[in-house]
Amino acid sequence: SGSQIDTCDYNIYYGLNKNNMAMRSNTGFKTWQQWLSLGYDANSDTANPDLINLYELKNTSIAIDNGFNFSNLFDKDKRGIPRSVAVLWDIGAYEYVNCSI
């Protein structure tokens, strides 16, 4: 018996093309459009996330303010930086921090 995905959203699929990608569901492989029609990844995209290092976001990243707010579960990113409780979070483990002075 395999596991089933109930929710899949707010993701960035890098290096994939929506026109030729396949997503696997419990009923087999689906095109991107078929996957969306099942209710998955409505707020996701296929694009370059613009990262610095391995996971940190550049100020041009589409991941900024495009994630889901999980403040009911935790309120800090992987570095311990507070995440907002009022707005959308950044996609990924790290919240973008504008360090310009």
N, C-alpha and C positions, 0 to 999 in steps of 0.2 A: 504494500500500500504506500502510495506517494503522498506528498504534502500538496495542499491546494492553496493557491494565492487568492485571497479575498480582495485585497487592495494593492494596487500598484500604480503610483502616481508621483509627481514632482521629481522626475529623474532626468538626467542628461545622458544620452547615449552618444558617446564620442566615437568618431570613426565609422559610423554607420550611415547608410543612405536609406531614407524612408521608402524609396521606390524598390529597393531590393533586399530589405531586411525581413527576417522571419522571427516571430516570437512563438515560443512553445507554450501551449496551453494543455489542459488535461484531455483535450480532444484532438491534439495534434498541432502542427505548425500553422500559424496564422500570418497573413500579411499585416503590415502596419495598420492599414485601414480596418481590417477585420479585428485586430487587437483593440483598436479604439472603439469599435462598435460593441465590443463586449464590456465596455465601461472602464478599461484600463488606460492609464497614462494620459488622461485628458489634459493635464497640465505639464506634460513632459515634452522634451524636444531632442532632436539629434543635431548637435552643434559642438563646436570647440568650447569647452568651459573656461578657457583663458586662465590657466593656473600658473602660479609662481611656485617653484619647487615641485613637490609632489601633490599637495592638496590645498595649498593656500590660494585664494582667489585674487586675480588682478582686478583693478577698479572697472575694467571693461567686461567682466564676466557676466554671462546671462544667468548665472547661478545666484547672483545677488538679488535678494528680496523675491525669489521665485520658489522658495521652499514652503513647507508646511510648518505651522506653529505647533510644536510639541510641548509647550510650556506646562501642560498638565502632567508631563512625565519627567522632564528635566529642564533646566534653565541656563545651562552653560555649554559652550562648545568643547571640543577635545582639549583645548589649551586652558580651559577655565574661564574664557571670556564670556561675560553674560550675553545671553540672547534676549531679544526684545520680547515682551509679553503682549505688545500691542500690534505689532505688524508681522508680515510674513518673514520667515527666517530665510537664510541663505541655504541653498542646496549643498549638502555635504557636511563633513565633520567640523569644518572651520567657518566661523562667522567672519565676514570681511570687516576689517578695521581700517578706516581712512586715517593714515598717519601723517598727512600733510599738515604743515604748520602755517 
